[in-house]
Amino acid sequence: MLVEVSCLGAFLVGLLGGVHCVGMCGGIVGALTMSLPQPGQGATVQQGRVQLPLLLAYNAGRILSYTLAGAALGGIGYLAAHLVAVHQAQLVLKVIAGLFMIALGLYLGNWWRGLTHLERAGAVLWRRLEPHGRRFLPVRTLTQGLMLGLIWGWLPCGLVYSVLIWSISAGSAVEGALLLLSFGLGTLPNLLAMGVFAAGLTRFMHRAWVRNCAGALVMGFGVYTIVEALQLN
């Protein structure tokens, strides 16, 4: 049951963090679509048919990067829990995960922006990866889109990093992968909706009540995780 709750929470973080996702990855998606051959006037449907497979390939690569990272950290958390006193290690990891979920809720609700420190830390790695991603622009094939997504999945993002830290307490590599896969799927609608629906989506996600509800819900998941861990003590 806890796995399902965690995956639902991760999906909602990705879905309700839509403004952040569009802000972080929107420029990349825009560069990807603008680099495609532009059909003549009145060929909007044809253009969409050309662009959609490449956008799906890009997002598949991005979500695959998240999933692999989640599997790695979930596996590390599993090994760490079995190298020390298992029970105590699991309690500590769950409490840490709950605290980061609360931080995520505060971030989504725009009440506290402390997770931006994680993004600055990740910028060190990103400076090395970003030039490799540019090699696949302009995107002309599904393989190029997939490879671009695999690299851009490591873009410094407080939401992604927080869910990754959360995955350490998932219990196994498989559960860590599922957690990040759920998060990645949650981000998908916002990034695919860019274009015709982007303006309306952004206005909706910027509404204070939407962000407040999203933040409060994710914080609730965090409190639930901490309470459950303490009850196991």
Buried (B, 14 or more C-beta within 10 A) or exposed (E): EEBEEBBBBBBBBBBBBBBBBBEBBBEBBEBBBEBBEEBEEEEEEEBBEBBEEBBBBBBBBBBBBBBBBBBBBBBBBBEBBEEEEEEEBBBBBBBBBBBBBBBBBBBBBBEEEEBEEBBEEBEEEBEEBBEEBEEBBEBEEBEBBBBBBBBBBBBBBBBBBBBBBBBBBBBBBBBBBBBBBBBBBBBBBBBBBBBEEBEEBBEEBEEEEBBBBBBBBBBBBBBBBBEBBEEEE
